[in-house]
Amino acid sequence: MNCSKAEKAGLTRGSFVEMAVCAITNRILTFKPHYENESFTEIWGIPVAGEMKTAFHENCSELSTFLIHRQSQDKMKGLIETFGCQAFNTWVTEGMPGDANEYAIAKASEAYFTNIFRFEFIQSEGNYGPYFYISTTVRQPITPFEEAALKAVKQIYEANQLGAGHCIDYRLIENEQLCLAMASSPDAAIEQQALSIPPKQLKGKS
């Protein structure tokens, strides 16, 4: 299914989303027939603008997640590397206190909770015609709602560090476990997949 068909089927959520981000995780996933054992980045956050937000009242939103892949990952990685570079420069400016890596990680983490991230579909031209990737940019919060969203995602992040498990999609965890098992032992992967299938599918009432 291409983007046009997905949009007509009502499966898309707009061309962009702006959100306060609370979790970014890299996973190896398979979505046959197009993607097999490929790297994806799983992003969790609270939307503050875009179709993912406008479905809700202006003063509320919900914790949401999506995946990015390939060139979209590269674009986001470049932004994250910028955070790290800025943190290192600050460490030098402040007289190089403590361990450089620990300082850089702490400072770079602060960037997540002080910026609103914008993820947007961008059309480009390749060797095989037009294609889309997701660009990633950041900006400062503007409204009290955005400030509240940033405060909330920091609380979610800290709770996750203590094992709360707010930012978990068990379908992706199972998918990745199968991918890793297949990479180490195809027989083990087949056995694990069989165990994950319910012995009987119950048909719900209509």
C-alpha positions as a Python dict, from the first residue, in 0.01 Angstrom:
ca = {
    (1, 'M'): (0, 0, 0),
    (2, 'N'): (138, 340, -97),
    (3, 'C'): (88, 673, 85),
    (4, 'S'): (-205, 775, -134),
    (5, 'K'): (-396, 452, -72),
    (6, 'A'): (-319, 466, 300),
    (7, 'E'): (-453, 821, 321),
    (8, 'K'): (-773, 731, 134),
    (9, 'A'): (-822, 436, 368),
    (10, 'G'): (-797, 666, 669),
    (11, 'L'): (-482, 499, 800),
    (12, 'T'): (-266, 813, 818),
    (13, 'R'): (-253, 1075, 1095),
    (14, 'G'): (-156, 1384, 895),
    (15, 'S'): (168, 1504, 736),
    (16, 'F'): (332, 1619, 1061),
    (17, 'V'): (319, 1598, 1436),
    (18, 'E'): (478, 1819, 1701),
    (19, 'M'): (531, 1652, 2035),
    (20, 'A'): (711, 1648, 2366),
    (21, 'V'): (927, 1335, 2351),
    (22, 'C'): (980, 1098, 2644),
    (23, 'A'): (1138, 785, 2492),
    (24, 'I'): (1346, 692, 2187),
    (25, 'T'): (1439, 326, 2134),
    (26, 'N'): (1612, 144, 1849),
    (27, 'R'): (1467, -195, 1752),
    (28, 'I'): (1529, -468, 1495),
    (29, 'L'): (1190, -548, 1340),
    (30, 'T'): (1027, -740, 1057),
    (31, 'F'): (719, -631, 860),
    (32, 'K'): (691, -870, 569),
    (33, 'P'): (710, -860, 275),
    (34, 'H'): (902, -530, 261),
    (35, 'Y'): (1113, -518, 579),
    (36, 'E'): (1297, -811, 734),
    (37, 'N'): (1532, -777, 1033),
    (38, 'E'): (1574, -403, 976),
    (39, 'S'): (1653, -120, 1215),
    (40, 'F'): (1365, 104, 1324),
    (41, 'T'): (1349, 384, 1580),
    (42, 'E'): (1049, 376, 1817),
    (43, 'I'): (942, 722, 1939),
    (44, 'W'): (705, 796, 2230),
    (45, 'G'): (570, 1135, 2322),
    (46, 'I'): (272, 1363, 2383),
    (47, 'P'): (145, 1537, 2066),
    (48, 'V'): (90, 1914, 2094),
    (49, 'A'): (15, 1992, 1727),
    (50, 'G'): (-89, 1808, 1410),
    (51, 'E'): (-365, 1555, 1345),
    (52, 'M'): (-246, 1332, 1628),
    (53, 'K'): (-328, 1623, 1860),
    (54, 'T'): (-638, 1780, 1700),
    (55, 'A'): (-836, 1461, 1762),
    (56, 'F'): (-846, 1573, 2126),
    (57, 'H'): (-972, 1875, 2317),
    (58, 'E'): (-733, 2170, 2299),
    (59, 'N'): (-632, 2119, 2663),
    (60, 'C'): (-556, 1747, 2644),
    (61, 'S'): (-359, 1489, 2449),
    (62, 'E'): (-237, 1132, 2497),
    (63, 'L'): (86, 934, 2506),
    (64, 'S'): (146, 820, 2148),
    (65, 'T'): (407, 625, 1954),
    (66, 'F'): (527, 569, 1598),
    (67, 'L'): (825, 426, 1411),
    (68, 'I'): (1076, 584, 1175),
    (69, 'H'): (1306, 402, 936),
    (70, 'R'): (1613, 439, 713),
    (71, 'Q'): (1671, 797, 596),
    (72, 'S'): (1428, 927, 857),
    (73, 'Q'): (1647, 767, 1124),
    (74, 'D'): (1956, 931, 976),
    (75, 'K'): (1792, 1274, 990),
    (76, 'M'): (1702, 1229, 1355),
    (77, 'K'): (2045, 1086, 1442),
    (78, 'G'): (2205, 1402, 1305),
    (79, 'L'): (1991, 1614, 1535),
    (80, 'I'): (2077, 1400, 1839),
    (81, 'E'): (2447, 1426, 1755),
    (82, 'T'): (2405, 1805, 1755),
    (83, 'F'): (2272, 1785, 2112),
    (84, 'G'): (2580, 1588, 2213),
    (85, 'C'): (2817, 1835, 2044),
    (86, 'Q'): (2649, 2131, 2213),
    (87, 'A'): (2672, 1952, 2549),
    (88, 'F'): (3045, 1886, 2502),
    (89, 'N'): (3109, 2250, 2414),
    (90, 'T'): (2922, 2357, 2728),
    (91, 'W'): (3132, 2117, 2935),
    (92, 'V'): (3451, 2279, 2802),
    (93, 'T'): (3313, 2631, 2858),
    (94, 'E'): (3225, 2548, 3219),
    (95, 'G'): (3579, 2431, 3295),
    (96, 'M'): (3541, 2059, 3217),
    (97, 'P'): (3383, 1951, 3548),
    (98, 'G'): (3365, 1577, 3615),
    (99, 'D'): (3348, 1308, 3346),
    (100, 'A'): (3292, 1441, 2993),
    (101, 'N'): (3067, 1153, 2882),
    (102, 'E'): (2843, 1166, 3190),
    (103, 'Y'): (2814, 1544, 3159),
    (104, 'A'): (2731, 1525, 2787),
    (105, 'I'): (2466, 1256, 2841),
    (106, 'A'): (2302, 1457, 3120),
    (107, 'K'): (2303, 1781, 2918),
    (108, 'A'): (2181, 1611, 2600),
    (109, 'S'): (1896, 1452, 2798),
    (110, 'E'): (1786, 1798, 2910),
    (111, 'A'): (1730, 1887, 2543),
    (112, 'Y'): (1447, 1634, 2525),
    (113, 'F'): (1260, 1803, 2808),
    (114, 'T'): (1309, 2163, 2696),
    (115, 'N'): (1223, 2130, 2325),
    (116, 'I'): (919, 2046, 2117),
    (117, 'F'): (1006, 1800, 1837),
    (118, 'R'): (849, 1834, 1494),
    (119, 'F'): (831, 1522, 1273),
    (120, 'E'): (719, 1597, 918),
    (121, 'F'): (681, 1403, 592),
    (122, 'I'): (908, 1549, 324),
    (123, 'Q'): (891, 1447, -42),
    (124, 'S'): (1217, 1402, -229),
    (125, 'E'): (1337, 1260, -560),
    (126, 'G'): (1549, 946, -583),
    (127, 'N'): (1684, 718, -853),
    (128, 'Y'): (1350, 537, -868),
    (129, 'G'): (1125, 843, -850),
    (130, 'P'): (965, 1037, -564),
    (131, 'Y'): (977, 909, -208),
    (132, 'F'): (905, 1040, 143),
    (133, 'Y'): (1113, 1060, 457),
    (134, 'I'): (1044, 1215, 797),
    (135, 'S'): (1244, 1524, 890),
    (136, 'T'): (1310, 1604, 1256),
    (137, 'T'): (1347, 1957, 1391),
    (138, 'V'): (1308, 2118, 1732),
    (139, 'R'): (1177, 2446, 1868),
    (140, 'Q'): (1116, 2608, 2204),
    (141, 'P'): (772, 2565, 2369),
    (142, 'I'): (530, 2851, 2306),
    (143, 'T'): (211, 2781, 2501),
    (144, 'P'): (138, 2678, 2861),
    (145, 'F'): (1, 2350, 2723),
    (146, 'E'): (337, 2275, 2558),
    (147, 'E'): (518, 2358, 2882),
    (148, 'A'): (286, 2119, 3066),
    (149, 'A'): (350, 1847, 2806),
    (150, 'L'): (727, 1881, 2855),
    (151, 'K'): (684, 1852, 3231),
    (152, 'A'): (466, 1544, 3185),
    (153, 'V'): (710, 1362, 2954),
    (154, 'K'): (994, 1420, 3199),
    (155, 'Q'): (784, 1259, 3471),
    (156, 'I'): (703, 968, 3237),
    (157, 'Y'): (1071, 926, 3151),
    (158, 'E'): (1172, 923, 3519),
    (159, 'A'): (895, 673, 3599),
    (160, 'N'): (1012, 448, 3315),
    (161, 'Q'): (1365, 457, 3456),
    (162, 'L'): (1217, 308, 3775),
    (163, 'G'): (1039, 35, 3578),
    (164, 'A'): (692, 183, 3534),
    (165, 'G'): (675, 62, 3172),
    (166, 'H'): (457, 338, 3028),
    (167, 'C'): (633, 339, 2689),
    (168, 'I'): (598, -25, 2591),
    (169, 'D'): (434, -179, 2286),
    (170, 'Y'): (441, -553, 2349),
    (171, 'R'): (378, -626, 1981),
    (172, 'L'): (709, -463, 1895),
    (173, 'I'): (889, -642, 2177),
    (174, 'E'): (760, -979, 2050),
    (175, 'N'): (849, -883, 1693),
    (176, 'E'): (1205, -795, 1794),
    (177, 'Q'): (1247, -1112, 2001),
    (178, 'L'): (1152, -1318, 1697),
    (179, 'C'): (1399, -1124, 1481),
    (180, 'L'): (1683, -1176, 1728),
    (181, 'A'): (1595, -1543, 1772),
    (182, 'M'): (1590, -1590, 1394),
    (183, 'A'): (1932, -1429, 1368),
    (184, 'S'): (2080, -1665, 1629),
    (185, 'S'): (1879, -1980, 1558),
    (186, 'P'): (1601, -2019, 1295),
    (187, 'D'): (1466, -2329, 1475),
    (188, 'A'): (1437, -2140, 1804),
    (189, 'A'): (1256, -1857, 1628),
    (190, 'I'): (1000, -2097, 1478),
    (191, 'E'): (943, -2253, 1822),
    (192, 'Q'): (902, -1910, 1986),
    (193, 'Q'): (660, -1798, 1714),
    (194, 'A'): (448, -2111, 1766),
    (195, 'L'): (431, -2044, 2141),
    (196, 'S'): (314, -1687, 2078),
    (197, 'I'): (11, -1797, 1869),
    (198, 'P'): (-305, -1861, 2078),
    (199, 'P'): (-428, -2222, 2041),
    (200, 'K'): (-776, -2098, 1956),
    (201, 'Q'): (-887, -1763, 1819),
    (202, 'L'): (-1215, -1651, 1977),
    (203, 'K'): (-1447, -1456, 1753),
    (204, 'G'): (-1592, -1153, 1927),
    (205, 'K'): (-1958, -1065, 1917),
    (206, 'S'): (-2057, -817, 1649),
}
